Amino acid sequence: MVKVGLLVRLVAKPGKEEEVAGFLAGALPLAEAEAKTTVWFAIRISKSEFGIFDAFAGDDGRKAHLGGPIAAALMAKAGELLAEPPKIEQVDVMAAKLS
């Protein structure tokens, strides 16, 4: 059962939209390797806005993810790819349907 999550919004710099899309798609194997990350989604909201939603059974998984390789890679590339700093929100999952 997932109880907590992260909602991250990313705005690409003009001309960097496809690089952000590729970065997010390429992060899937890293997310799959995180034992405490129950679900992980990379989404495109508009031409230049993207998002990540992931969920965890508890706060220890969320903290591990925030200190993990995806977050580190994102922060390393943020200045190059993003028009503004990532907006990272810690959320509570009220209900979920998982296959």
C-alpha positions as semicolon CSV with decimal commas, in nm:
position;residue;x (nm);y (nm);z (nm)
1;M;0,000;0,000;0,000
2;V;0,133;0,341;-0,093
3;K;0,089;0,618;0,160
4;V;0,318;0,902;0,051
5;G;0,446;1,041;-0,276
6;L;0,628;1,313;-0,460
7;L;0,482;1,541;-0,725
8;V;0,750;1,719;-0,926
9;R;0,685;1,979;-1,194
10;L;0,954;2,067;-1,447
11;V;0,954;2,348;-1,703
12;A;1,199;2,303;-1,990
13;K;1,400;2,590;-2,129
14;P;1,294;2,687;-2,482
15;G;1,457;2,445;-2,723
16;K;1,534;2,190;-2,449
17;E;1,194;2,021;-2,441
18;E;1,300;1,701;-2,617
19;E;1,614;1,675;-2,406
20;V;1,399;1,688;-2,091
21;A;1,166;1,425;-2,239
22;G;1,464;1,202;-2,318
23;F;1,615;1,254;-1,975
24;L;1,291;1,147;-1,807
25;A;1,242;0,844;-2,032
26;G;1,601;0,743;-1,966
27;A;1,549;0,756;-1,589
28;L;1,309;0,460;-1,591
29;P;1,578;0,194;-1,525
30;L;1,696;0,397;-1,225
31;A;1,342;0,407;-1,085
32;E;1,299;0,034;-1,148
33;A;1,615;-0,031;-0,944
34;E;1,479;0,150;-0,637
35;A;1,330;-0,120;-0,414
36;K;1,120;0,126;-0,212
37;T;0,975;0,313;-0,510
38;T;0,637;0,146;-0,560
39;V;0,526;0,348;-0,864
40;W;0,704;0,602;-1,081
41;F;0,558;0,804;-1,365
42;A;0,724;1,059;-1,593
43;I;0,461;1,266;-1,772
44;R;0,438;1,544;-2,028
45;I;0,184;1,811;-1,936
46;S;0,239;2,049;-2,228
47;K;0,506;2,122;-2,487
48;S;0,744;2,257;-2,223
49;E;0,605;2,129;-1,892
50;F;0,675;1,785;-1,753
51;G;0,611;1,604;-1,430
52;I;0,717;1,313;-1,218
53;F;0,487;1,134;-0,978
54;D;0,612;0,856;-0,758
55;A;0,474;0,685;-0,451
56;F;0,608;0,489;-0,158
57;A;0,482;0,279;0,133
58;G;0,638;0,520;0,380
59;D;0,854;0,821;0,432
60;D;1,175;0,615;0,439
61;G;1,121;0,522;0,073
62;R;1,047;0,883;-0,020
63;K;1,363;1,002;0,157
64;A;1,570;0,731;-0,014
65;H;1,436;0,839;-0,353
66;L;1,510;1,207;-0,285
67;G;1,866;1,109;-0,203
68;G;1,895;0,868;-0,495
69;P;2,038;0,875;-0,847
70;I;1,735;1,024;-1,027
71;A;1,723;1,328;-0,800
72;A;2,100;1,372;-0,823
73;A;2,097;1,352;-1,204
74;L;1,803;1,592;-1,226
75;M;1,969;1,849;-1,005
76;A;2,295;1,816;-1,201
77;K;2,113;1,891;-1,529
78;A;1,859;2,145;-1,396
79;G;2,059;2,454;-1,487
80;E;2,115;2,330;-1,841
81;L;1,765;2,199;-1,915
82;L;1,512;2,378;-1,694
83;A;1,371;2,731;-1,713
84;E;1,313;2,732;-1,335
85;P;1,405;2,511;-1,040
86;P;1,205;2,188;-1,012
87;K;0,895;2,228;-0,795
88;I;0,904;1,927;-0,560
89;E;0,600;1,865;-0,341
90;Q;0,570;1,595;-0,079
91;V;0,216;1,457;-0,089
92;D;0,005;1,207;0,100
93;V;-0,167;0,936;-0,105
94;M;-0,530;0,915;0,003
95;A;-0,629;0,621;-0,218
96;A;-0,461;0,414;-0,489
97;K;-0,537;0,138;-0,735
98;L;-0,232;-0,064;-0,833
99;S;-0,228;-0,369;-1,057
